[in-house]
Amino acid sequence: MTPPPSPSAPPAAATDAPRWFRTALAVAPRHLDTTVEGCRVHLRCWGSAELPGLVLVHGGAAHSGWWDHIAPFFAETHRVVALDLSGHGDSGRRPDYDMRIWADEVLAAAAAGGITGAPLVVGHSMGGWVAAQVGVEHGDRVDGIAIIDSPLNDQPPEEDGLRRRRRQTRVYPSREEMVERFRTMPEQDVLLPYVRRHIAEQSVQTADGGWTWKFDPTMFGRRRLLREMLPQLRCRAAFIRTEFGLVPPSMAAEIDALLGHRVPIVELPDAGHHPMLDQPLPLVTALRMLLMQWARP
């Protein structure tokens, strides 16, 4: 990743953030919108449109800004697109949400972001379900998928938390109070403070009487188990598990068997379920190695 010409960092970067983080955020994305079945879908783009495509899919209740400090590491080799799934971030909302429509949004965002060939799709947590749905429904239109710490036998963990709460998102009196209250779903012990603040500041929006979160609290639904989907993939795949995430070694062995012992299974040591928040550089390294391996004839 080439350092930017300007030494200044975006306002969201904390003054004590390391150089790599400030350098990454200085590679600002281009923001675009497209429409999928009547709903606006927002996306961020990095890199030249002439490069191979890479699409990054966030988890439940998250947004494309979760990739702001990750995507620039791939901008010299790929056209990178990160989208806000409908019901998330700056995208519109729907009466109901289905993995199939989210899979369609992934491909539509790739096209709107200037990706002309078959992209690689990386999905984290609930985004792993979306990536798998892309591989099942549209395997002939992608170059492969990578799933980050999505468990085999459960519903997406973020949606499960919303389902249990079954209440509308609170309205808070100030933006700063909301930023301070930012938590992950599921929660994890370690969050790099400068990454946490950058993501939290982009996770809020104005509402009547104050501020609220940028996701639809009713976006949960009943999803097919990942166990059922993996054997039906119609493209190559990889799986990244985190040491302290939701996929223990025994489950990783099951995933390996379901995928015919023929795909990379990578472990990120000392990482929680949200590795972009506690171990972002090892996550970048794992994805880089995967892309290099897949780029070989």
KOLNU-496328 format. One line per field, with one value per residue: x, y, z of N, C-alpha, C in turn; residue number from 1; chain. Coordinates in steps of 0.1 Angstrom, whole numbers. Atoms other than C-alpha are relative to their C-alpha. Example, Ala and Ser with C-alpha at 12.3 -4.5 7.8 and 13.67 -1.06 7.14 Angstrom:
// KOLNU-496328
n_u (9, -9)
n_v (-12, -11)
n_w (0, 0)
ca_u (123, 137)
ca_v (-45, -11)
ca_w (78, 71)
c_u (9, -8)
c_v (12, 11)
c_w (0, 8)
rokol (1, 2)
fifi (A, A)
***
This chain:
// KOLNU-496328
n_u (8, -8, 4, 6, -9, 2, -3, 11, 9, 14, 4, 4, -12, -5, -14, -10, 1, -13, -2, 7, 14, 1, -3, 11, 12, -3, 4, 15, 8, 10, 13, 10, 12, 7, 14, 3, 14, 7, -6, -13, -11, -11, -12, -12, -9, -14, -7, 4, 10, -7, -6, 10, 9, 1, 12, -1, 14, 0, 9, 13, 0, -12, 1, -12, -11, -9, -11, -8, -14, -5, 1, -11, -12, 2, 4, -10, 1, 14, 11, 7, 14, 6, 14, 9, 12, 12, 3, -13, -8, 7, 9, 14, 6, 11, 9, -6, -14, -3, -13, -1, -1, -13, -10, 1, -6, -15, -4, 3, -10, -13, 2, 1, -13, -9, -6, 5, -1, 5, -8, -1, 9, -4, 11, -2, 11, 12, -5, -4, 12, 3, -10, 3, 12, -5, -6, 10, 9, -7, -14, -6, -3, -11, -12, -1, 5, -7, 9, -7, 5, 14, 2, 7, 12, 8, 4, -10, 0, 5, 14, 5, 1, 11, 12, 3, 4, 14, 4, -5, -12, 2, -5, -9, 0, -12, -9, -11, 4, 2, -14, -5, 8, -2, -4, 2, 9, -1, -10, -13, -7, -10, 3, -10, 8, 1, 9, 13, 6, 3, 12, 11, 4, 8, 11, 11, 7, 9, 14, 9, -4, -14, -9, 3, -10, 3, 5, 14, 0, 9, -6, -3, 9, -5, -9, -5, -13, -12, -2, 8, -4, -14, -1, 7, -8, -3, -12, -10, 3, -10, 6, -9, 5, -8, -3, 10, 12, 12, -3, -11, -7, 9, 9, -8, -2, 12, 0, -9, 6, 11, -5, -7, -14, -7, 0, -8, 6, -11, 3, -6, -2, 2, 10, 14, 9, -1, -15, -4, 0, -10, -12, 2, -11, 1, 10, -5, -10, 6, 7, -10, -6, 11, 1, -12, 1, 11, -5, -9, 7)
n_v (-12, -12, -10, -11, -12, -9, 7, -2, 11, -4, -4, 11, 7, -5, -5, 10, 12, 3, -6, 8, -3, -14, 1, 7, -9, -11, 4, -2, 7, -7, 4, 1, 7, 7, 4, 14, 3, -11, -5, -6, 7, -8, 7, -7, 6, -4, 6, -3, 9, 10, 10, 11, -5, 6, -5, 2, 0, -2, 9, -5, -12, -7, -8, 0, -7, 10, 4, -12, 1, 13, -1, -6, 9, 8, -9, 0, 13, 4, -9, 4, -6, 4, -5, 1, 7, -7, 1, -3, -12, -10, 6, -1, 11, 8, 6, 12, 2, 13, 2, 0, -14, -5, 5, -8, -13, 1, 0, -14, -10, 3, -6, -14, -4, 0, 13, 5, 15, 7, -5, 7, -5, 3, -4, 2, 4, 1, -2, 13, 6, -6, 5, 14, 0, -3, 12, 10, -5, -7, 5, -2, -15, -5, 7, 7, -7, 2, -2, -3, 4, 2, 14, 10, 5, -10, -12, -11, -4, -13, 1, 7, -10, -8, 7, 1, -13, -3, -14, -10, -6, -12, -13, -6, -15, -6, 9, 5, 11, 12, 5, 6, 12, 10, 13, 10, 12, 2, -8, 6, -7, -10, -9, -11, -12, -9, 7, 0, -13, -3, 8, -5, -13, 2, 9, -8, -9, -8, 4, -9, -1, 4, 8, 14, 8, 1, 13, 3, 11, 11, 7, 14, 10, 14, 3, 14, 2, 1, 14, 4, -8, 2, 10, -4, -10, 2, -7, 3, -6, 0, -3, -6, 1, -8, 9, -3, -3, 9, 12, 7, 9, 12, -5, -2, 13, 3, -8, 6, 12, -4, -5, 10, -1, -6, -15, -5, -3, -8, -4, -13, 1, -11, -9, 3, 2, -12, -2, -14, -9, 3, 5, -3, 2, 15, 2, -5, 10, 12, -3, -2, 14, 7, -6, 5, 14, 1, -7, 8, 8)
n_w (0, 1, -9, 7, 1, -11, -13, -9, -2, -1, -13, -9, -5, -13, 1, -4, 9, 6, 14, 10, 0, 6, 15, 7, 1, 9, 13, -1, 10, 8, -5, 11, -2, 10, -4, 2, -3, -6, -12, 2, -6, 0, 1, 0, 10, -1, 11, 14, 5, 9, -8, -4, -10, -14, -6, -14, -5, -15, -8, -4, -7, 3, 12, 8, -7, -7, 8, 4, -3, 6, 14, 7, 2, 12, 11, 11, 8, 3, -2, -12, -3, -12, 0, -12, 3, -3, -14, -7, 4, 8, 9, -3, -8, 7, -9, -6, 5, 4, 4, 14, 5, -4, 10, 12, -2, 1, 14, 5, -5, 8, 14, -2, -4, 12, 2, 12, 0, -12, -12, -12, -10, -14, -9, -15, -8, 8, 14, 5, 6, 13, 10, 3, 8, 13, 6, 3, 10, 11, 0, 13, 2, -10, 1, -12, -12, -12, -12, -12, -14, -1, -5, 8, -5, -7, 8, -1, -14, -2, 2, -11, -10, 3, -1, -14, -5, 5, -3, 9, -5, -8, 5, -10, 1, 7, 8, -8, -9, 8, 3, -12, -3, 10, -3, 10, -2, -14, -6, -2, -10, 5, 12, 1, -2, 12, 10, -6, 1, 14, 5, -8, 4, 12, -3, -6, 8, -6, -1, -8, -14, -4, 8, -1, 8, 15, 5, -2, -10, 4, 12, -3, 6, -1, 11, 2, -7, 9, 2, 12, 11, 5, 11, 13, 6, 14, 2, -10, -13, -10, -12, -9, -14, -10, -12, -11, 7, -1, 7, -6, 9, 4, 11, 12, 7, 7, 12, 9, 6, 9, 13, 7, -3, 12, 0, -11, -13, -6, -13, -4, -14, -10, 5, -3, 11, 9, 1, 5, -12, -10, 7, 15, 9, 3, 10, 13, 4, 4, 12, 10, 3, 8, 14, 8, 4, 10, 13, 8, 9)
ca_u (0, 16, 16, -7, 9, -7, 5, -28, -52, -90, -107, -120, -85, -74, -41, -25, -35, -5, 9, -6, -41, -37, -22, -51, -78, -61, -69, -105, -131, -154, -190, -217, -253, -272, -308, -317, -354, -365, -341, -311, -278, -248, -212, -176, -149, -111, -86, -87, -117, -92, -80, -96, -126, -129, -162, -162, -195, -200, -217, -252, -259, -226, -218, -192, -171, -159, -136, -122, -89, -87, -97, -68, -43, -58, -64, -31, -40, -78, -109, -124, -161, -176, -214, -240, -265, -301, -312, -276, -255, -265, -286, -324, -347, -371, -402, -383, -348, -337, -303, -311, -318, -286, -267, -282, -271, -235, -234, -252, -228, -198, -212, -221, -186, -170, -160, -163, -151, -160, -151, -139, -164, -153, -180, -177, -201, -236, -218, -204, -240, -244, -211, -222, -256, -237, -217, -248, -270, -244, -213, -207, -205, -178, -142, -146, -158, -141, -160, -148, -158, -194, -206, -221, -251, -265, -283, -262, -251, -259, -294, -299, -291, -317, -343, -339, -342, -373, -373, -368, -334, -332, -328, -299, -296, -261, -238, -210, -230, -239, -202, -193, -220, -208, -206, -202, -227, -216, -194, -157, -131, -105, -113, -85, -96, -88, -106, -135, -140, -137, -164, -186, -186, -200, -226, -249, -274, -297, -333, -363, -351, -315, -293, -298, -279, -277, -294, -329, -336, -362, -337, -334, -350, -347, -317, -306, -278, -243, -240, -267, -252, -215, -219, -240, -213, -207, -174, -141, -140, -119, -126, -110, -116, -105, -90, -115, -144, -175, -158, -138, -112, -137, -161, -133, -126, -163, -161, -131, -149, -180, -159, -142, -108, -99, -101, -79, -89, -69, -68, -61, -44, -54, -83, -120, -150, -145, -108, -109, -114, -87, -63, -67, -32, -32, -65, -50, -21, -44, -65, -34, -20, -54, -56, -20, -27, -59, -41, -18, -27)
ca_v (0, 33, 60, 89, 123, 141, 134, 144, 118, 119, 135, 101, 88, 91, 110, 80, 56, 39, 50, 21, 29, 67, 58, 34, 59, 85, 64, 76, 55, 67, 66, 54, 42, 17, 3, -33, -43, -8, -3, 20, 2, 22, 12, 23, 17, 17, 10, 11, -4, -22, -44, -78, -74, -80, -75, -71, -80, -68, -87, -81, -46, -34, -14, -9, 14, -17, -23, 13, 3, -31, -23, 1, -27, -43, -12, -16, -51, -51, -30, -32, -27, -28, -24, -16, -44, -32, -25, -14, 17, 42, 18, 18, -5, -32, -47, -80, -92, -124, -139, -142, -105, -97, -120, -101, -68, -81, -87, -54, -35, -52, -41, -6, -3, -9, -46, -61, -97, -123, -109, -126, -122, -120, -121, -117, -134, -128, -116, -152, -164, -139, -149, -186, -177, -160, -191, -213, -191, -173, -195, -191, -153, -151, -162, -176, -168, -165, -168, -153, -170, -179, -210, -241, -248, -215, -185, -154, -143, -106, -114, -138, -109, -87, -114, -118, -81, -76, -38, -7, 10, 37, 73, 90, 127, 131, 116, 113, 92, 68, 65, 57, 30, 12, -25, -55, -83, -107, -87, -94, -84, -66, -37, -15, 19, 38, 12, 11, 49, 52, 25, 38, 73, 60, 38, 66, 88, 116, 108, 126, 138, 127, 100, 63, 34, 29, -5, -17, -36, -57, -71, -105, -136, -174, -184, -217, -232, -228, -265, -270, -244, -253, -286, -268, -242, -238, -220, -223, -213, -206, -203, -181, -189, -168, -184, -168, -166, -188, -216, -240, -264, -293, -272, -262, -299, -304, -275, -290, -323, -306, -289, -321, -314, -292, -256, -234, -233, -205, -197, -161, -165, -143, -129, -126, -130, -95, -97, -63, -48, -66, -82, -63, -67, -106, -105, -85, -110, -140, -124, -114, -150, -163, -139, -148, -185, -181, -158, -186, -205)
ca_w (0, -11, 15, 6, -5, 24, 60, 75, 89, 87, 117, 129, 134, 170, 175, 191, 162, 146, 112, 93, 104, 96, 62, 54, 63, 42, 12, 10, -8, -35, -23, -48, -48, -68, -67, -62, -64, -55, -26, -25, -18, -8, -16, -11, -38, -37, -65, -103, -121, -144, -116, -105, -83, -45, -27, 11, 30, 66, 94, 108, 122, 108, 76, 49, 71, 90, 61, 58, 74, 56, 20, 12, 16, -15, -36, -56, -68, -68, -74, -39, -32, 2, 4, 30, 27, 27, 63, 72, 71, 44, 24, 23, 43, 31, 46, 51, 44, 27, 21, -16, -20, -1, -25, -54, -38, -36, -73, -81, -59, -77, -111, -98, -84, -118, -114, -148, -142, -116, -82, -51, -22, 14, 41, 79, 103, 89, 58, 56, 51, 24, 7, 9, -6, -35, -40, -40, -62, -84, -82, -119, -115, -88, -87, -52, -17, 17, 50, 82, 115, 106, 126, 111, 132, 145, 131, 124, 159, 153, 141, 170, 194, 177, 177, 215, 221, 199, 205, 185, 187, 214, 205, 224, 231, 217, 191, 216, 240, 212, 202, 237, 239, 208, 213, 190, 186, 199, 223, 225, 251, 229, 205, 193, 205, 173, 151, 175, 174, 137, 131, 160, 146, 113, 129, 141, 124, 133, 144, 158, 192, 189, 175, 167, 151, 113, 111, 109, 142, 124, 98, 115, 100, 99, 78, 63, 83, 69, 73, 46, 23, 21, 2, -24, -32, -69, -66, -48, -12, 18, 55, 81, 118, 148, 179, 203, 178, 172, 153, 175, 160, 160, 139, 116, 110, 102, 77, 62, 57, 43, 17, 7, 24, -6, 6, 28, 64, 81, 118, 131, 165, 195, 175, 185, 164, 149, 137, 119, 154, 173, 148, 115, 102, 106, 88, 60, 58, 57, 29, 10, 11, -1, -30, -40, -39, -59, -85, -95, -126)
c_u (9, -5, -6, 9, -2, 2, -12, -9, -14, -4, -3, 11, 5, 15, 10, -1, 13, 0, -8, -14, -3, 2, -12, -12, 2, -3, -15, -7, -9, -14, -10, -13, -5, -14, -2, -14, -6, 6, 14, 11, 13, 13, 12, 10, 14, 7, -5, -10, 6, 5, -11, -9, 0, -11, 1, -14, 1, -9, -13, 1, 12, -2, 13, 12, 8, 12, 9, 15, 6, 1, 12, 12, -1, -2, 11, -1, -15, -9, -8, -13, -5, -14, -7, -12, -13, -3, 12, 6, -8, -9, -14, -4, -11, -10, 5, 13, 3, 14, 2, 0, 13, 10, -1, 6, 15, 4, -3, 10, 14, -1, 0, 14, 11, 8, -6, 1, -6, 8, 2, -9, 4, -11, 3, -13, -13, 3, 5, -12, -3, 10, -4, -12, 4, 6, -9, -8, 7, 14, 7, 3, 10, 12, 3, -5, 9, -9, 8, -8, -16, -2, -9, -15, -10, -5, 10, 0, -5, -15, -6, -1, -12, -13, -3, -5, -14, -5, 6, 13, -3, 5, 8, 1, 12, 7, 11, -4, -2, 14, 6, -7, 2, 5, -1, -10, 6, 12, 13, 9, 9, -5, 11, -7, -2, -9, -14, -7, -3, -13, -12, -5, -8, -12, -12, -6, -10, -14, -8, 4, 14, 7, -4, 10, -5, -3, -14, -1, -9, 6, 3, -10, 5, 8, 3, 13, 11, 3, -7, 6, 14, 1, -6, 8, 4, 12, 11, -2, 12, -7, 10, -7, 9, 1, -10, -14, -11, 3, 12, 7, -8, -9, 8, 3, -13, -1, 9, -5, -12, 4, 10, 15, 8, 1, 9, -8, 11, -5, 8, 2, -3, -10, -14, -8, 1, 15, 4, 0, 11, 13, -1, 12, 2, -11, 4, 10, -7, -8, 10, 5, -11, -1, 12, -1, -10, 4, 9, -8, -4)
c_v (12, 11, 12, 13, 9, -7, 1, -12, 5, 3, -12, -7, 6, 4, -10, -13, -2, 5, -8, 3, 14, 0, -7, 9, 12, -4, -1, -8, 10, -6, 0, -6, -7, -4, -15, -3, 12, 6, 5, -8, 8, -8, 9, -7, 5, -7, 2, -11, -10, -12, -11, 5, -8, 7, -4, 1, 0, -10, 7, 13, 8, 8, -1, 7, -9, -4, 12, -2, -13, 2, 6, -9, -8, 9, 1, -12, -3, 13, -5, 7, -6, 7, 0, -9, 8, -2, 4, 13, 10, -5, 2, -12, -7, -5, -13, -2, -15, -2, 1, 15, 7, -5, 8, 14, -1, 1, 13, 10, -2, 7, 16, 6, -1, -13, -6, -16, -6, 3, -12, 6, -5, 4, -4, -3, -1, 2, -13, -8, 5, -5, -15, 0, 5, -12, -11, 5, 5, -5, 2, 14, 5, -9, -8, 8, -4, 4, 2, -3, 0, -15, -8, -1, 10, 10, 11, 6, 14, 0, -7, 10, 9, -7, -1, 13, 4, 14, 9, 6, 13, 12, 7, 15, 5, -11, -6, -11, -13, -6, -7, -13, -11, -13, -9, -10, -12, 9, -8, 9, 11, 7, 10, 13, 9, -6, 2, 14, 3, -7, 6, 13, 0, -9, 7, 9, 9, -6, 10, 0, -4, -8, -15, -7, -1, -14, -1, -11, -11, -8, -15, -9, -14, -3, -15, -1, -1, -14, -5, 6, -4, -11, 4, 12, -3, 9, -4, 8, -1, 4, 5, 0, 8, -9, 1, 4, -11, -14, -7, -9, -12, 4, 3, -13, -4, 8, -5, -12, 3, 5, -9, 1, 6, 15, 5, 3, 7, 4, 13, -2, 12, 10, -4, -1, 11, 3, 14, 10, -3, -5, 3, -3, -15, -3, 4, -10, -13, 2, 1, -14, -7, 5, -4, -14, -2, 7, -9, -9, -14)
c_w (0, 9, -7, 0, 12, 13, 9, 1, 0, 14, 9, 6, 13, -2, 3, -9, -7, -15, -10, -1, -6, -15, -7, -1, -9, -14, 0, -11, -8, 4, -12, 5, -12, 5, -3, 4, 8, 13, -3, 8, -2, 0, 1, -10, 2, -13, -14, -4, -10, 7, 3, 11, 13, 7, 15, 6, 15, 7, 3, 9, -2, -13, -7, 6, 9, -8, -4, 2, -6, -15, -7, -2, -12, -12, -11, -9, -4, 0, 12, 1, 13, 0, 13, -5, 4, 15, 8, -5, -7, -11, 5, 8, -8, 11, 7, -8, -2, -5, -16, -5, 4, -10, -13, 2, -1, -14, -7, 5, -8, -14, 1, 3, -11, -1, -12, -1, 12, 12, 10, 11, 13, 9, 14, 7, -8, -15, -6, -6, -13, -11, -4, -9, -14, -6, -4, -12, -12, -1, -13, -3, 9, -2, 12, 12, 12, 12, 12, 12, 0, 4, -8, 4, 6, -11, 1, 14, 2, -1, 12, 12, -2, 2, 15, 6, -4, 5, -10, 6, 7, -8, 11, -2, -7, -7, 8, 9, -7, -3, 12, 4, -10, 5, -12, 4, -8, 5, 1, 9, -5, -12, 0, 1, -12, -11, 5, -2, -14, -5, 8, -6, -13, 1, 5, -11, 8, 0, 7, 15, 3, -10, 2, -9, -14, -4, 4, 11, -3, -11, 2, -7, 2, -12, -1, 7, -10, -3, -13, -13, -6, -10, -13, -7, -15, -5, 10, 12, 9, 13, 10, 14, 9, 13, 11, -6, 3, -7, 7, -9, -4, -11, -12, -7, -7, -13, -10, -7, -9, -13, -7, 3, -11, 0, 12, 12, 8, 14, 3, 15, 8, -6, 5, -12, -11, -3, -6, 11, 10, -6, -15, -9, -3, -10, -14, -6, -5, -14, -12, -5, -8, -14, -8, -4, -11, -13, -8, -10, 5)
rokol (1, 2, 3, 4, 5, 6, 7, 8, 9, 10, 11, 12, 13, 14, 15, 16, 17, 18, 19, 20, 21, 22, 23, 24, 25, 26, 27, 28, 29, 30, 31, 32, 33, 34, 35, 36, 37, 38, 39, 40, 41, 42, 43, 44, 45, 46, 47, 48, 49, 50, 51, 52, 53, 54, 55, 56, 57, 58, 59, 60, 61, 62, 63, 64, 65, 66, 67, 68, 69, 70, 71, 72, 73, 74, 75, 76, 77, 78, 79, 80, 81, 82, 83, 84, 85, 86, 87, 88, 89, 90, 91, 92, 93, 94, 95, 96, 97, 98, 99, 100, 101, 102, 103, 104, 105, 106, 107, 108, 109, 110, 111, 112, 113, 114, 115, 116, 117, 118, 119, 120, 121, 122, 123, 124, 125, 126, 127, 128, 129, 130, 131, 132, 133, 134, 135, 136, 137, 138, 139, 140, 141, 142, 143, 144, 145, 146, 147, 148, 149, 150, 151, 152, 153, 154, 155, 156, 157, 158, 159, 160, 161, 162, 163, 164, 165, 166, 167, 168, 169, 170, 171, 172, 173, 174, 175, 176, 177, 178, 179, 180, 181, 182, 183, 184, 185, 186, 187, 188, 189, 190, 191, 192, 193, 194, 195, 196, 197, 198, 199, 200, 201, 202, 203, 204, 205, 206, 207, 208, 209, 210, 211, 212, 213, 214, 215, 216, 217, 218, 219, 220, 221, 222, 223, 224, 225, 226, 227, 228, 229, 230, 231, 232, 233, 234, 235, 236, 237, 238, 239, 240, 241, 242, 243, 244, 245, 246, 247, 248, 249, 250, 251, 252, 253, 254, 255, 256, 257, 258, 259, 260, 261, 262, 263, 264, 265, 266, 267, 268, 269, 270, 271, 272, 273, 274, 275, 276, 277, 278, 279, 280, 281, 282, 283, 284, 285, 286, 287, 288, 289, 290, 291, 292, 293, 294, 295, 296, 297)
fifi (A, A, A, A, A, A, A, A, A, A, A, A, A, A, A, A, A, A, A, A, A, A, A, A, A, A, A, A, A, A, A, A, A, A, A, A, A, A, A, A, A, A, A, A, A, A, A, A, A, A, A, A, A, A, A, A, A, A, A, A, A, A, A, A, A, A, A, A, A, A, A, A, A, A, A, A, A, A, A, A, A, A, A, A, A, A, A, A, A, A, A, A, A, A, A, A, A, A, A, A, A, A, A, A, A, A, A, A, A, A, A, A, A, A, A, A, A, A, A, A, A, A, A, A, A, A, A, A, A, A, A, A, A, A, A, A, A, A, A, A, A, A, A, A, A, A, A, A, A, A, A, A, A, A, A, A, A, A, A, A, A, A, A, A, A, A, A, A, A, A, A, A, A, A, A, A, A, A, A, A, A, A, A, A, A, A, A, A, A, A, A, A, A, A, A, A, A, A, A, A, A, A, A, A, A, A, A, A, A, A, A, A, A, A, A, A, A, A, A, A, A, A, A, A, A, A, A, A, A, A, A, A, A, A, A, A, A, A, A, A, A, A, A, A, A, A, A, A, A, A, A, A, A, A, A, A, A, A, A, A, A, A, A, A, A, A, A, A, A, A, A, A, A, A, A, A, A, A, A, A, A, A, A, A, A, A, A, A, A, A, A, A, A, A, A, A, A)
***
